[in-house]
Structures are given as structure tokens and as C-alpha cells.
Amino acid sequence: MPLLKREPDLFPQDLFDLPVERHPWWVAHVKSRQEKALARHLQPLGIPYYLPQREQKIRRAGRNFVSYLPLFPGYLFFRGRDDDRRAAFRSNLAAQVIDVVDQPLLDAELGRLRTLQESGLPLVSHPYIETGSAVSITDGPFRGYSGIVVRAKGQLRIVVSISMLRTSFAVELDREAVTPVAVRVERFGRVSRRAA
């Protein structure tokens, strides 16, 4: 039994085919639990959006329930001109709108996340840890030690990161399914608190 009805993840279906130059990305930081409400507000206005969701199953009183929760609680990605940004802000559902400085990077990262979603494999939230990150060891013989990450070990995972929100998701794969590539990582984004 669905607890929350599944909302469309994106609008329109060709969202990732839109050119970034004419349809730049924006990130709406929404008020508490208003991600789907903002998506419902944007769609009739013809404003393209991406609201990736994950399925959550729970069992209560002997019954199974399914709900669909945003992968990024508090955020919705949308595209458009400055008028579209103002329309999202005027909805009174967005607390602020974040300017995206590196449009191609966010477009590529969200495109990879969409491809992972379409694979049907379950997405697992993954802490945003990169080489050079300071960490504290919480388990095992070195519990309590602090250090800097220089290499990750364990199960092989493909990790998709959304740098702007400092969030990552992972899908486990067999080693034979991947090939290493050189990746350039940049940080970007600034918060815009412009009113409509």
C-alpha cells in the first residue's frame, strides 16, 4: 500500500537533452518537506525540474507500506531563465535559490545519477568522502584514531556525487564491469538569497 504517491522524477521527459546555455540549472532549497509540492507548482508553469526519489518500504502493524522520498531532502533541481527562478521563489515553497556556477559539472553529475536510477539497481546513500578528507575511525582496532583518507578499500562501488550539495550515492558492481578513468573534481556554487 503506498504511503505517498509516486511523483514524476523529472519534467519534461527530455530534461537532460535541453541545452545548458538556454536552460541553466538552479537549485531550490525548499521549506521542510515541500520538494514534491514545488515540483507540482513548477510543472503546470512548464518549468523543467528534476526531483530524484528513492523507494522506502516499511512494515507497520503487520502491513507493508511504500513511500517515495527525495534523494536530497530539502532540495529540488530545476532549469530555466531568471523569470523561472522568480516563479519558483514566488511559490513560497522555496526558502532560497542557489546559483549554479559550474553548469556543465552539475548537468553531468545529475545526468549520471539519472542513468543510475534508470538501471533499476538500488541506490545506497554514501557519505561524501574524498581523497584528502579528514576522518575519524569509529570501529575496529583503530577506533578513535583520526586521519586523512588517501585510498578507499572494500566493496567495489560506483559513486555518483553532487558536489554542490556535498552528497554521494553508490551502486555496488562487479570489478569486471568498470574501467578506471581520470576525473577532475571541482567545487562550485554559491548561495543566492535574491528575492523575486
GIKA-V756688 format. One record per pair of residues at least 6 apart in sequence whose C-alpha atoms are under 8 Angstrom apart, sorted by the first residue. I is the first residue (numbers start at 1). GAP is how many residues later the second one is. If there is no record, write none. Layout:
BEGIN
i	gap
I	GAP
I	GAP
END
This chain:
BEGIN
i	gap
1	63
1	64
1	65
2	63
2	64
2	65
3	62
3	63
3	64
4	62
4	63
4	64
5	62
5	63
6	61
6	62
7	29
7	61
8	43
9	41
9	42
9	43
9	44
10	38
10	39
10	40
10	41
10	42
11	32
11	36
11	37
11	38
11	39
12	36
12	37
15	33
15	34
15	35
16	91
16	95
20	83
20	84
20	87
22	58
22	59
23	56
23	57
23	58
24	55
24	56
24	57
24	79
25	52
25	53
25	54
25	55
25	74
25	75
25	78
25	81
25	82
26	51
26	52
26	53
26	54
26	59
26	71
26	72
26	73
26	74
27	48
27	49
27	50
27	51
27	70
27	71
27	72
27	73
28	47
28	48
28	49
28	50
28	60
28	66
28	67
28	68
28	69
28	70
29	45
29	46
29	47
29	65
29	66
29	67
29	68
29	69
30	8
30	44
30	45
30	46
30	63
30	64
30	65
30	66
31	43
31	62
31	63
31	64
32	42
33	40
33	41
34	40
34	59
35	16
35	35
35	38
35	39
35	40
35	41
36	15
37	56
38	38
38	50
38	53
38	55
38	56
39	10
39	12
39	37
41	47
41	50
42	6
42	7
42	46
43	6
47	31
47	32
47	33
47	37
48	30
48	31
48	32
49	27
49	28
49	29
49	30
50	26
50	27
50	28
51	19
51	20
51	25
51	26
52	18
52	19
52	20
52	62
53	15
53	16
53	17
53	18
54	14
54	15
54	16
54	17
54	69
55	11
55	12
55	13
55	14
56	10
56	11
56	12
56	13
57	7
57	8
57	9
57	10
58	6
58	7
58	8
59	6
85	12
85	111
86	109
86	110
87	109
88	6
89	6
89	7
89	8
89	106
89	107
90	106
96	95
96	96
96	97
96	98
97	94
97	95
97	96
97	97
98	91
98	92
98	93
98	94
98	95
99	90
99	91
99	92
99	93
100	6
100	88
100	89
100	90
101	87
101	88
101	89
102	86
102	87
106	56
106	57
106	58
109	51
109	52
109	53
110	52
112	48
113	47
116	7
116	55
117	6
121	50
122	49
123	46
123	47
123	48
124	45
124	46
124	47
125	43
125	44
125	45
126	33
126	41
126	42
126	43
126	44
127	40
127	41
127	42
128	33
128	38
128	39
128	40
129	20
130	19
131	17
131	18
131	19
131	20
132	16
132	17
132	18
133	15
133	16
134	12
134	13
134	14
134	15
135	11
135	12
135	13
135	14
136	7
136	8
136	9
136	10
136	11
137	6
137	7
137	8
137	9
138	6
138	7
155	17
156	16
156	17
156	18
156	19
157	13
157	14
157	15
157	16
158	12
158	13
158	14
158	15
159	9
159	10
159	11
159	12
160	8
160	9
160	10
161	6
161	7
161	8
162	6
163	23
163	24
163	25
164	23
164	24
164	25
END
